[in-house]
């Protein structure tokens, strides 16, 4: 299973993690940008998503302690910077973490009117298989597919030259597979600095059609209001039916944000029982998901709509 636990650096941090958390409200959320978004979601391309999955899964491994894991992060930073070049002020950075090699990747699109309010779209960039860091670990679905969905949203928004009212951040987290470590660092820093993160979405596995042509929204370790809003966005823009599924544990990076009191939600490829069982093996390749990225297309449309409807285009 993916992630599935929190890793802490000290016993004190672990004990603090057991305390109940009050999630800050990020809403109200509204749908009022269809004229702006409809032409954008029409530009989502299966081929572009597939190309990113192929590029990411071509690394021997993206294991968090490996040099090729670092190389994958650097490639992703360059790709996002290239795609967002037309957006005024857009910038990327590698976020170093204490204790392992692989950095996280963050693309920031600054808000024009409310730059202190932040919308986060994320997914983990590392991969893992049983056998350790030296084994072949393509991670095509887990989670090159989630990174590919984010990258396609960056491509579409970048071509539009979007200037959002609120700040948008795309995040490729490192070290998710070994205890949500990268996202924990980032969410912890956001909390300690008092940042106003108003909505977070997590993409972790989007390309295996295990339960029919639909998007499944996780119902646990998430904010219920934001999850309900995702359902509205899917109805308005993604063109597929949706349902909910329960993970049963802190199964990906959205849980790091929830744990720190930020409203977070997660979109998944199938019901939890219908997920891709090739994850964490050398068989997690594009071929296992049919050789295309068609199932991920609706997730990319949701990512575009999520970014624009919550951040809103600026009138300035």
C-alpha positions in Angstrom: 0.0 0.0 0.0 1.1 3.6 -0.6 2.6 5.5 2.3 0.3 4.3 5.0 2.0 5.7 8.0 3.7 8.8 9.4 7.4 8.7 10.1 8.6 11.1 12.8 12.2 12.2 13.6 11.6 12.1 17.4 9.4 10.4 20.0 8.1 13.9 21.0 7.0 14.6 17.4 5.3 11.2 17.3 3.4 11.7 20.5 2.3 15.2 19.4 1.0 13.6 16.2 -1.6 11.7 18.3 -3.3 14.9 19.4 -6.7 15.7 17.8 -6.5 18.5 15.2 -9.1 21.1 14.3 -9.2 21.7 10.6 -9.4 25.4 9.6 -12.2 26.2 7.2 -11.0 27.1 3.7 -14.3 27.8 2.1 -16.8 28.8 1.0 -16.0 27.5 -2.4 -17.9 28.4 -5.5 -18.2 27.5 -9.2 -18.5 30.6 -11.3 -15.6 30.4 -13.9 -17.1 28.1 -16.5 -16.5 30.5 -19.4 -12.8 30.6 -18.4 -12.4 26.9 -17.6 -14.3 25.1 -20.3 -11.8 26.1 -23.1 -9.0 25.0 -20.8 -10.2 21.6 -19.9 -10.8 21.0 -23.7 -7.0 21.4 -24.1 -6.1 18.4 -21.8 -4.2 15.8 -23.9 -3.9 12.1 -23.2 -0.6 12.1 -25.1 1.0 14.8 -23.0 0.0 12.9 -19.8 1.4 9.7 -21.2 4.6 11.3 -22.1 5.2 12.5 -18.5 4.4 9.0 -17.2 6.9 7.6 -19.6 9.6 10.1 -18.7 9.2 9.6 -14.9 9.0 5.8 -15.1 12.1 5.6 -17.3 14.2 6.3 -14.2 15.6 3.1 -12.8 14.1 4.1 -9.5 12.8 7.3 -7.9 13.5 6.0 -4.4 14.0 8.8 -2.0 17.6 7.9 -1.1 18.8 7.3 -4.6 20.7 9.5 -7.1 18.1 8.7 -9.8 15.4 9.9 -7.3 17.2 13.2 -7.2 17.6 13.3 -11.0 13.8 12.8 -11.3 13.1 15.7 -9.0 15.5 17.9 -11.0 13.8 16.9 -14.3 10.4 17.7 -12.9 11.6 21.1 -11.7 12.9 22.0 -15.1 9.7 20.7 -16.8 7.4 22.7 -14.6 9.5 25.8 -15.0 9.4 25.5 -18.8 5.7 24.9 -18.9 4.9 27.9 -16.6 7.3 30.3 -18.3 4.4 32.5 -19.7 2.8 33.0 -16.3 4.1 36.3 -14.7 6.2 35.6 -11.6 6.0 31.8 -11.8 9.0 30.1 -10.2 10.1 26.7 -9.1 12.3 25.5 -6.3 13.8 22.3 -4.9 12.9 21.9 -1.3 15.7 20.1 0.6 14.9 17.7 3.4 17.1 16.8 6.4 18.0 13.1 6.4 17.6 12.0 2.7 18.7 13.0 -0.7 15.6 13.5 -2.8 14.2 17.1 -2.7 10.5 18.0 -3.1 9.6 20.2 -6.1 7.4 23.3 -5.7 6.0 25.5 -8.5 4.6 28.8 -7.3 2.2 30.9 -9.3 1.8 34.1 -7.2 -1.6 35.5 -6.5 -2.2 39.0 -7.8 -4.9 40.2 -5.3 -4.7 37.7 -2.4 -1.1 36.3 -2.5 -1.3 35.2 1.1 -4.1 32.7 0.4 -2.7 29.5 -1.1 -4.2 26.7 -3.2 -2.1 23.5 -3.3 -2.1 20.7 -5.8 0.2 17.8 -5.0 1.4 14.3 -5.6 4.5 12.3 -4.6 7.3 11.9 -7.0 9.2 9.0 -5.3 8.8 5.3 -6.1 9.5 2.1 -4.2 9.5 -1.7 -4.5 10.2 -4.5 -2.1 13.9 -5.1 -2.2 15.1 -1.6 -1.5 16.5 1.3 -3.4 18.7 -0.6 -5.8 15.8 -2.5 -7.4 14.0 -1.4 -10.6 11.1 0.7 -9.5 9.2 2.3 -12.4 6.2 3.5 -10.4 4.3 4.4 -13.5 0.9 4.5 -11.8 2.3 5.0 -8.3 2.9 7.8 -8.7 4.2 9.0 -12.1 0.5 9.1 -13.1 -0.3 11.7 -10.3 2.7 13.8 -11.3 1.7 13.6 -14.9 -1.8 14.9 -14.1 -0.3 17.8 -12.2 2.2 18.4 -15.1 -0.6 18.5 -17.6 -2.5 21.1 -15.5 0.6 23.2 -15.4 0.9 22.9 -19.2 -2.7 24.0 -19.8 -2.6 26.8 -17.2 0.9 27.9 -18.5 -0.4 28.2 -22.0 -3.3 30.3 -20.8 -1.0 32.9 -19.1 -3.3 32.7 -16.0 -2.9 35.5 -13.4 -4.8 34.1 -10.4 -6.2 36.2 -7.5 -4.8 33.7 -5.0 -1.4 31.9 -5.0 -1.3 28.5 -6.6 1.4 25.9 -5.7 2.0 22.7 -7.4 4.0 20.2 -5.3 5.9 17.0 -6.1 6.6 15.5 -2.7 9.7 13.3 -2.0 9.7 10.4 0.4 6.0 9.7 0.5 6.5 5.9 0.4 8.6 5.9 3.6 6.2 7.7 5.9 4.8 10.9 4.1 8.1 12.5 5.0 8.4 15.2 2.4 4.8 16.4 2.7 5.0 16.4 6.5 8.0 18.7 6.3 6.2 21.1 4.0 2.9 21.1 5.8 4.7 21.5 9.2 6.5 24.6 7.8 3.3 26.0 6.4 1.7 25.6 9.8 4.6 27.1 11.8 4.8 30.1 9.5 1.0 30.7 9.8 0.4 30.3 6.1 -3.2 30.5 4.9 -3.6 27.4 2.8 -7.2 27.3 1.9 -7.4 24.1 -0.1 -5.2 21.1 -0.9 -5.8 18.3 -3.4 -3.7 15.1 -3.6 -3.2 13.0 -6.7 -1.8 9.5 -5.9 -2.5 6.9 -8.6 -4.8 8.1 -11.4 -4.4 5.7 -14.4 -5.7 2.3 -13.5 -9.3 1.7 -14.4 -10.1 -0.8 -11.7 -13.7 0.2 -11.0 -15.1 1.7 -14.1 -14.6 5.1 -15.8 -14.9 7.3 -12.8 -13.0 9.3 -10.2 -13.1 8.2 -6.6 -12.8 10.7 -3.8 -11.4 9.5 -0.5 -13.8 9.9 2.4 -11.3 9.6 5.4 -8.4 11.9 6.5 -10.0 14.6 4.3 -12.1 17.8 4.7 -15.7 16.9 4.0 -16.7 20.3 2.6 -13.7 20.4 0.2 -14.4 16.8 -0.8 -18.0 17.7 -1.6 -16.8 20.6 -3.7 -14.6 18.2 -5.7 -17.7 16.3 -6.5 -19.3 19.5 -7.8 -16.2 20.3 -9.9 -16.2 16.8 -11.4 -19.8 17.2 -12.4 -19.1 20.6 -13.9 -15.9 19.9 -15.8 -14.5 16.4 -15.8 -17.2 14.6 -17.8 -17.2 11.4 -15.8 -19.2 9.9 -12.9 -17.7 9.9 -9.4 -18.0 8.1 -6.2 -16.3 7.9 -2.8 -14.1 5.2 -1.3 -12.5 4.8 2.1 -8.8 4.2 2.5 -8.9 3.3 6.1 -5.5 4.9 7.0 -3.4 7.9 6.3 -2.7 6.6 2.8 -1.1 9.6 1.1 0.2 13.2 1.4 -3.2 14.8 1.9 -3.1 13.3 5.4 0.0 15.4 6.2 -2.0 18.6 5.5 -5.0 17.3 7.4 -2.9 16.5 10.4 -1.7 20.2 10.4 -5.2 21.5 10.3 -5.5 22.5 6.6 -8.5 21.5 4.4 -7.4 18.7 2.1 -9.0 16.2 -0.2 -7.8 13.4 -2.5 -8.8 12.0 -5.9 -8.1 8.3 -6.6 -8.2 6.0 -9.6 -10.7 3.4 -8.3 -12.5 2.1 -5.3 -9.9 1.1 -2.7 -10.5 -2.6 -3.4 -10.2 -2.0 -7.2 -6.8 -0.2 -7.1 -3.8 -1.2 -9.2 -2.2 -4.2 -7.3 1.0 -3.9 -9.3 2.1 -0.9 -7.1 5.4 -1.3 -5.3 6.6 -3.9 -7.9 8.6 -3.9 -11.1 5.3 -4.5 -12.9 4.0 -1.0 -12.2 4.5 0.1 -15.8 2.4 2.0 -18.3 1.7 -1.4 -20.0 -0.1 -2.6 -16.9 -2.6 0.3 -17.2 -3.2 -0.5 -20.9 -0.4 1.5 -22.5 -2.3 4.8 -22.5 -3.1 7.6 -20.0 -6.8 7.8 -20.9 -8.0 7.2 -17.3 -5.9 10.1 -16.1 -7.5 12.6 -18.5 -10.5 13.4 -16.2 -8.2 13.8 -13.3 -6.2 16.5 -15.2 -9.4 18.3 -16.1 -10.3 18.3 -12.4 -6.9 19.7 -11.5 -7.3 22.6 -13.9 -10.8 23.3 -12.6 -9.7 23.0 -9.0 -6.8 25.5 -9.5 -8.9 28.1 -11.3 -12.2 27.9 -9.4 -10.5 28.2 -6.0 -7.7 30.6 -6.9 -10.0 32.6 -9.4 -8.6 34.6 -12.3 -7.6 38.1 -11.4 -9.5 41.1 -12.8 -6.4 43.3 -12.5 
